[in-house]
Amino acid sequence: MLSRDLAESQSKPRVIIYSGKGGTGKTTISSSTAVALARQNKKVLIMSSDPAHSLSDVFNTKISRNDPQKIEDNLYGLEVDTIYELKKNMSGFQKFVSSSYKSKGIESGMAAELTTQPGLDEIFALSRLLDEAQSGKWDAVVLDTSPTGNTLRLLAYPEIIIGGNMGKQFFKLYKSMSSLARPLSGNSIPDDEFFNEVNVLLKQMEDINKFILSPEVTFRLVLNPEKLSILETKRAYTFVHLYGINIDGIVINKILPTTKTVGEYFEFWADLHSKYLMEIDNSFYPTPVFRCQLQRTEPIGADALYDISRLVFGEQIPDKIFYSGKNFWMESKKSALTEDHREILCIKVPFLKDAEDVGVERMGTDIVVTVDRAQRIITLPRALYSLDMEKFIREDNLLRVVFKECVVEKEASELNVNKNVLDKLRSMRRLKI
């Protein structure tokens, strides 16, 4: 989907997804956001999809990995156990994969470990987020994700596995062929339980794609004022925009104070931070940028986290949508001289002007957009289905994909019709003779 349905957002909970480079303090920022909302009498769930869960550490209390657990009034926590989610949802899938490995001589214990396919943990983390958001239990859900690279994979996997419309059609064909081949091939062909579970998984991934484009779902990136952190955040910023997800805030964490009482060593780093702060403000404009200085003590526990939220957001409500930018839109263009008509799909891609490798390819009713290492399959609006992709144009941080009407060789078709008519007339004459 290229657009968001604004009408459906009124009764849905606010969903905030935090991500960032490892060590930037995103767990602290996401947890502080959840505490602040809970203390405004909103029922809040703070979730973690990071395999190295640290919610229990930052709240200094044990948090369940299966069901939301109360932390304080209005605040509940959940550390998603993707192995548990996999067993609950994909037992038939696991059974087939495990038996396939065993048939190749792999020991049963190792075969069981190999059933956890790469990427499924990210999918089930998002699936659980979707379930909780649609449960009607919460006013707000805050997700603390794994480090940026895994988060980007978490967003990309649903589309990569589905493979757009062509991927879904291929799966249907494979299912039909398997049902015919199964009587002849024994256990080497998946059974109906396998296909049913994969069908459910594909439907979940479609629902996830629609869900993360909802207007009440926003992404926030946490970074430190350091070169590597800024570069990784820029890449994430581009990637998330390419997926049409709204980024409504950037949080700079662990800023060193500029006072001259920290000593010569830290004064150097404080001055460097000041320069990077200006770069961050310029790079991510107009997305709002929030700041939080490095604290004298570790913010452990709900009270300390609440203080962090006041430093970051001040008097503003943390679940406010601070910015809403449009990532996709359509433009029409008609030449006054030749009357040629063009439809243009415009895609906002931050830092596109700095990208070295940019490409767009048509694939049926989809296009594949590549920006350096990021790739996105975008399903086209129906208005473009019958048009040919002519070219793509880079304009600063905007990618324009130009479509034109299909060219029909009228003269050739008329000649063909005339030739057929002539042949028919000749045959009729022969019969009369």
Secondary structure, 3 states (H helix, E strand, C coil): CCCCCHHHHCCCCEEEEEEECCCCCHHHHHHHHHHHHHCCCCCEEEEECCCCCCHHHHHCCCCCCCCCEEEECCEEEEECCHHHHHHHHCHHHHHHHHHHHHHCCCCHHHHHHHCCCCCHHHHHHHHHHHHHHCCCCCCEEEEECCCHHHHHHHHHHHHHHHCHHHHHHHHHHHHHHHHHHHHHHHHHCCCHHHHHHHHHHHHHHHHHHHHHCCCCEEEEEEECCCHHHHHHHHHHHHHHHHCCCCEEEEEEEEECCCCCCCCHHHHHHHHHHHHHHHHHHHHCCCCCEEEEECCCCCCCCHHHHHHHHHHHHCCCCCCCCCCCCCCEEEEEEECCCCCCEEEEEEEECCCHHHCCCEEEEEECCEEEEEECCEEEEEECCHHHCCEEEEEEEEECCEEEEEEEECCCCHHHHHHHHHHHHHHHHHHHHHHHC
